[in-house]
Amino acid sequence: MTAAAVDTRRTSGRRRAALVGAWLVATALLVVCARSVDWHRAAAVLASARPGWIALAVAANAAILPCMALFWRALRPASEPPVSVGRMLEVASTATAVMNTVPFGAGHAAAVVLLVRRASTSQRGALSVLALDQLGEGVVKVTLFLLVAALVPMPAWMRAGVVTTSLAVAVWLATLVVASKWAVELRVLHDARRSASALLYVAATKVAEAGAIVAVQRAFGVAVTPAGTVVVLAAAILGTIVPVAPGNLGTYEASAFLAYRYLGVAPETALGMAIAQHVAFILPSVGIGYGFVSARTVGLRAAES
């Protein structure tokens, strides 16, 4: 066997080991996330809801991932080699699965690695995508908060969080604008057309999430005004800005519950909708990314055999 063949086999072996290791880690994270959910309580809650509407809520939340893939694709520097929407969907779905199972930034680190290895992006380009992603998300979230303030009196417990978030986004925007003078990867900030299209994609993720919330409300037969739905969405976003638990379990439910109680929904129904709403969000957010990793692992094993 030639030296080149030996090197090829070693490289293939390392690649296989890395992929299998990633799948094992993804499986372990999925188990941890699943064990942290009170499935008996969730099943009891979902049993009282209309299953068709719950399924529609899951589908609406699944639509977030293609929008996110298009968003990240629009943020990649123009100098980077092109990447297909399907490949970026794999990257975005896998990164989202990690973000919803491991708190404190592990998902964002995984996103950088995936952009480099699976989307042929340079390290600087991947970091710029992540930085611009946080900016785009922040701008849309602040816009949503301002919409809430314009539509209904904002609950007192939301005001401090909204002010803090708005200031953080303003500082981050100023930082990236200054940095874009030296970092060519951030020049998308000076392209009005690309910036607008990127913001539309991230705004679409919030529309999809709002659609899922409406579907859950219909599943429980509760009529909530459009303004009320925006309040619930804003509360859920505000309560999960800082990931402090796997899948934001507890913080998401608490934020949605408080929003529904503010809107006058009975406590039992408010808690049931909050739980169902989060389950409908977690299933596609974690499951689709895990499916991509599993399919790639199985495909590699089949190709080798």
Backbone torsions as a table, in degrees:
resi	resn	phi	psi	omega
1	MET	NA	132.1	-177.2
2	THR	-73.6	162.5	179.1
3	ALA	-62.6	-36.4	179.4
4	ALA	-64.0	-40.9	179.6
5	ALA	-65.7	-38.7	178.2
6	VAL	-63.4	-43.5	178.6
7	ASP	-63.0	-39.7	179.3
8	THR	-63.1	-43.0	179.8
9	ARG	-65.4	-40.2	178.5
10	ARG	-63.9	-43.2	178.6
11	THR	-62.3	-43.4	178.6
12	SER	-63.2	-39.4	179.0
13	GLY	-65.0	-43.0	178.2
14	ARG	-63.9	-40.2	179.5
15	ARG	-63.9	-42.4	-180.0
16	ARG	-64.9	-43.8	-179.8
17	ALA	-62.7	-40.7	179.7
18	ALA	-64.4	-41.5	-178.5
19	LEU	-68.1	-44.0	177.9
20	VAL	-63.6	-40.5	177.3
21	GLY	-61.1	-42.0	178.1
22	ALA	-62.4	-39.7	179.7
23	TRP	-66.1	-40.8	178.8
24	LEU	-63.7	-41.2	177.7
25	VAL	-64.5	-43.9	179.1
26	ALA	-61.0	-40.3	179.0
27	THR	-64.9	-43.0	179.3
28	ALA	-62.6	-42.6	178.8
29	LEU	-64.3	-38.4	178.7
30	LEU	-63.6	-40.9	178.6
31	VAL	-64.1	-43.8	178.9
32	VAL	-60.9	-44.9	179.5
33	CYS	-63.7	-42.7	-178.7
34	ALA	-65.5	-37.8	-178.4
35	ARG	-71.0	-23.1	-179.5
36	SER	-81.9	-8.3	179.2
37	VAL	-92.3	134.8	174.5
38	ASP	-82.1	86.5	-173.1
39	TRP	-68.3	-29.7	177.5
40	HIS	-63.7	-44.2	178.8
41	ARG	-68.0	-41.8	179.1
42	ALA	-62.3	-41.3	179.4
43	ALA	-64.4	-40.3	179.1
44	ALA	-64.0	-38.9	178.9
45	VAL	-67.0	-47.4	-177.4
46	LEU	-67.0	-26.2	-179.4
47	ALA	-64.8	-26.5	-179.4
48	SER	-89.2	-1.4	-178.3
49	ALA	-103.7	162.5	177.6
50	ARG	-78.8	117.9	-172.7
51	PRO	-61.9	-32.7	-179.3
52	GLY	-62.4	-41.1	179.2
53	TRP	-70.8	-35.7	176.7
54	ILE	-64.1	-41.4	177.6
55	ALA	-62.1	-38.5	178.1
56	LEU	-66.4	-35.7	177.2
57	ALA	-64.2	-41.2	177.7
58	VAL	-63.0	-43.6	179.9
59	ALA	-63.7	-40.2	179.7
60	ALA	-64.3	-41.6	177.7
61	ASN	-67.8	-31.8	176.6
62	ALA	-65.3	-29.5	179.4
63	ALA	-67.4	-14.3	177.5
64	ILE	-63.0	-37.1	-172.9
65	LEU	-66.7	-45.3	175.2
66	PRO	-60.7	-37.5	177.6
67	CYS	-64.3	-39.4	178.7
68	MET	-66.7	-39.4	178.3
69	ALA	-62.1	-43.2	178.5
70	LEU	-66.3	-35.3	177.6
71	PHE	-62.7	-50.6	179.6
72	TRP	-64.3	-37.2	179.2
73	ARG	-63.5	-37.2	179.3
74	ALA	-71.2	-23.8	-177.8
75	LEU	-85.6	-15.8	-178.2
76	ARG	-63.0	139.2	179.3
77	PRO	-57.5	145.9	-178.2
78	ALA	-62.7	-23.7	-178.8
79	SER	-77.9	-11.9	-178.7
80	GLU	-77.7	150.7	177.1
81	PRO	-63.6	147.8	-178.1
82	PRO	-63.6	150.2	177.4
83	VAL	-133.8	141.1	-176.8
84	SER	-71.8	158.6	177.4
85	VAL	-64.1	-38.3	179.4
86	GLY	-61.5	-43.8	179.0
87	ARG	-66.1	-40.3	178.3
88	MET	-67.9	-30.9	175.2
89	LEU	-63.9	-40.7	176.3
90	GLU	-60.9	-46.0	-179.5
91	VAL	-62.8	-48.5	-177.7
92	ALA	-65.1	-39.7	-179.1
93	SER	-67.2	-43.5	-179.9
94	THR	-65.8	-43.6	178.8
95	ALA	-63.3	-40.3	178.9
96	THR	-63.9	-39.1	178.0
97	ALA	-61.1	-41.0	178.5
98	VAL	-68.1	-41.9	-179.9
99	MET	-60.4	-30.9	-177.4
100	ASN	-94.1	6.7	176.9
101	THR	-124.3	-26.2	-179.4
102	VAL	-122.4	122.3	179.9
103	PRO	-81.2	177.1	171.8
104	PHE	62.3	50.4	166.7
105	GLY	82.1	-2.3	-179.4
106	ALA	-63.6	-35.1	179.5
107	GLY	-65.9	-36.7	179.1
108	HIS	-69.9	-36.5	175.1
109	ALA	-64.7	-40.3	177.4
110	ALA	-63.9	-36.2	179.3
111	ALA	-61.6	-42.0	178.9
112	VAL	-62.7	-45.9	-179.8
113	VAL	-62.0	-43.0	-179.0
114	LEU	-66.6	-40.0	178.3
115	LEU	-62.3	-37.2	179.9
116	VAL	-72.4	-48.3	-171.2
117	ARG	-85.6	-33.8	-174.7
118	ARG	-105.2	-18.9	-177.7
119	ALA	-117.8	16.6	175.2
120	SER	50.3	43.4	-179.2
121	THR	-106.5	140.2	176.3
122	SER	-67.1	161.9	-179.8
123	GLN	-62.6	-42.9	177.1
124	ARG	-63.1	-40.1	178.8
125	GLY	-64.6	-41.0	179.4
126	ALA	-64.7	-42.0	178.6
127	LEU	-64.9	-36.5	178.6
128	SER	-68.0	-38.0	177.0
129	VAL	-61.0	-43.6	180.0
130	LEU	-64.7	-42.6	179.9
131	ALA	-64.2	-43.7	-179.9
132	LEU	-70.7	-31.5	175.9
133	ASP	-60.7	-46.6	179.6
134	GLN	-63.2	-36.8	178.6
135	LEU	-67.3	-48.6	-179.6
136	GLY	-60.6	-44.3	177.0
137	GLU	-60.0	-44.0	-178.5
138	GLY	-63.5	-43.1	-179.6
139	VAL	-62.5	-44.5	-179.4
140	VAL	-67.4	-39.2	178.8
141	LYS	-63.9	-44.2	178.8
142	VAL	-63.4	-40.1	176.5
143	THR	-59.8	-41.4	178.0
144	LEU	-63.6	-42.0	178.6
145	PHE	-62.9	-40.1	177.9
146	LEU	-64.8	-35.4	177.1
147	LEU	-64.4	-41.6	177.1
148	VAL	-60.1	-45.7	-179.3
149	ALA	-62.0	-31.4	-179.5
150	ALA	-79.2	-28.2	-174.9
151	LEU	-89.1	-42.5	-175.7
152	VAL	-140.1	159.1	172.8
153	PRO	-61.8	126.0	-176.4
154	MET	-74.0	132.0	176.7
155	PRO	-57.0	145.2	-176.3
156	ALA	-59.2	-36.0	-176.6
157	TRP	-71.8	-13.7	179.2
158	MET	-90.0	-23.5	-169.1
159	ARG	-62.5	-47.2	-177.6
160	ALA	-61.9	-41.9	179.2
161	GLY	-65.0	-38.4	179.6
162	VAL	-66.4	-44.0	179.7
163	VAL	-63.0	-44.9	-179.7
164	THR	-62.0	-45.2	179.6
165	THR	-62.8	-43.2	-179.1
166	SER	-62.4	-42.3	178.4
167	LEU	-65.3	-40.7	180.0
168	ALA	-63.5	-41.5	179.5
169	VAL	-66.6	-40.5	179.0
170	ALA	-62.2	-42.8	178.8
171	VAL	-65.5	-41.8	-179.2
172	TRP	-66.1	-39.8	177.2
173	LEU	-61.3	-47.2	179.6
174	ALA	-62.3	-39.2	179.8
175	THR	-63.3	-45.6	-178.4
176	LEU	-70.1	-34.7	177.9
177	VAL	-63.8	-42.7	177.6
178	VAL	-65.9	-43.8	-178.7
179	ALA	-65.5	-27.8	-178.1
180	SER	-66.9	-15.0	177.5
181	LYS	-69.2	-25.1	-179.6
182	TRP	-112.5	-30.7	-177.9
183	ALA	-95.6	109.7	-178.1
184	VAL	-65.3	-24.6	-178.9
185	GLU	-66.1	-17.0	-179.3
186	LEU	-100.2	7.6	-176.4
187	ARG	-66.1	-11.5	177.0
188	VAL	-59.7	-23.6	178.5
189	LEU	-64.3	-23.4	-179.7
190	HIS	-95.0	1.6	178.7
191	ASP	-105.9	100.4	-174.3
192	ALA	-61.0	-38.5	-177.3
193	ARG	-67.3	-47.7	180.0
194	ARG	-66.4	-39.3	179.3
195	SER	-63.5	-41.3	180.0
196	ALA	-65.5	-42.6	-179.6
197	SER	-66.0	-38.1	178.4
198	ALA	-63.8	-42.9	179.0
199	LEU	-65.6	-32.6	177.2
200	LEU	-65.1	-38.7	179.0
201	TYR	-65.1	-44.6	-179.3
202	VAL	-70.7	-31.8	175.1
203	ALA	-65.2	-35.1	178.2
204	ALA	-62.8	-32.3	177.7
205	THR	-64.1	-36.2	179.8
206	LYS	-73.7	-33.6	176.3
207	VAL	-64.6	-42.8	178.3
208	ALA	-62.8	-42.0	179.5
209	GLU	-65.3	-39.1	176.9
210	ALA	-64.6	-38.8	177.4
211	GLY	-61.5	-39.1	177.8
212	ALA	-64.5	-38.8	179.1
213	ILE	-64.1	-42.0	177.5
214	VAL	-62.2	-41.1	179.5
215	ALA	-61.5	-40.2	177.7
216	VAL	-65.3	-40.6	178.2
217	GLN	-60.8	-42.6	177.7
218	ARG	-65.8	-35.0	179.5
219	ALA	-61.5	-31.8	179.4
220	PHE	-97.3	2.3	178.5
221	GLY	68.3	29.8	-179.2
222	VAL	-105.7	128.4	179.3
223	ALA	-93.3	116.8	178.0
224	VAL	-122.3	135.5	-179.7
225	THR	-66.8	158.9	175.2
226	PRO	-54.5	-39.8	178.4
227	ALA	-63.6	-39.1	178.2
228	GLY	-65.0	-39.1	177.9
229	THR	-62.9	-38.7	177.8
230	VAL	-64.9	-36.7	177.0
231	VAL	-62.6	-43.9	179.8
232	VAL	-63.7	-44.3	178.6
233	LEU	-60.9	-46.0	180.0
234	ALA	-62.8	-39.5	179.9
235	ALA	-65.2	-43.7	179.4
236	ALA	-63.3	-40.6	178.6
237	ILE	-65.8	-44.7	-178.2
238	LEU	-64.5	-36.8	-178.0
239	GLY	-75.4	-12.4	-176.9
240	THR	-121.2	16.0	179.7
241	ILE	-61.8	-42.0	177.8
242	VAL	-104.9	110.1	-178.8
243	PRO	-73.0	109.1	-177.1
244	VAL	-111.3	-0.3	179.5
245	ALA	-152.7	156.9	177.1
246	PRO	-56.0	123.6	179.1
247	GLY	67.7	12.6	-176.2
248	ASN	55.6	32.7	-179.7
249	LEU	-65.8	129.9	-178.4
250	GLY	98.6	-54.4	-179.1
251	THR	-69.5	-38.7	178.9
252	TYR	-64.6	-49.8	-178.1
253	GLU	-61.2	-41.9	-179.1
254	ALA	-62.9	-42.7	-179.1
255	SER	-65.4	-46.2	179.5
256	ALA	-65.6	-38.8	178.7
257	PHE	-60.8	-47.5	-180.0
258	LEU	-61.1	-38.2	179.5
259	ALA	-65.9	-44.2	179.9
260	TYR	-66.5	-37.5	177.2
261	ARG	-65.9	-37.6	177.3
262	TYR	-61.9	-32.4	179.8
263	LEU	-84.2	-0.8	175.3
264	GLY	91.9	13.3	178.4
265	VAL	-77.1	141.1	-179.7
266	ALA	-58.3	146.6	-175.6
267	PRO	-55.1	-45.6	-177.5
268	GLU	-63.9	-43.1	179.7
269	THR	-68.8	-39.2	179.6
270	ALA	-61.7	-43.2	179.7
271	LEU	-67.1	-41.6	179.4
272	GLY	-61.6	-43.8	179.6
273	MET	-67.6	-37.7	178.8
274	ALA	-62.0	-43.4	179.7
275	ILE	-67.0	-47.3	-179.5
276	ALA	-62.7	-38.4	179.8
277	GLN	-62.2	-41.4	-179.0
278	HIS	-73.4	-39.4	177.1
279	VAL	-60.3	-43.2	179.6
280	ALA	-65.7	-23.7	177.3
281	PHE	-83.3	-42.7	-175.5
282	ILE	-68.2	-40.2	-174.6
283	LEU	-54.1	-54.8	178.6
284	PRO	-74.9	-31.8	-177.4
285	SER	-63.6	-37.2	179.8
286	VAL	-95.8	-41.9	-173.2
287	GLY	-65.9	-39.2	-176.6
288	ILE	-69.2	-43.8	177.6
289	GLY	-63.0	-41.9	177.2
290	TYR	-63.3	-36.3	177.8
291	GLY	-63.8	-39.9	177.5
292	PHE	-62.4	-45.7	-179.5
293	VAL	-64.0	-43.3	-179.2
294	SER	-64.8	-43.4	-179.2
295	ALA	-63.3	-39.6	179.3
296	ARG	-68.1	-38.7	178.4
297	THR	-64.9	-46.3	179.0
298	VAL	-64.3	-40.9	179.6
299	GLY	-62.1	-40.2	179.4
300	LEU	-66.4	-42.1	179.1
301	ARG	-63.7	-41.5	179.7
302	ALA	-65.2	-39.1	179.7
303	ALA	-65.2	-38.1	-178.7
304	GLU	-71.6	-35.5	179.8
305	SER	-78.1	NA	NA
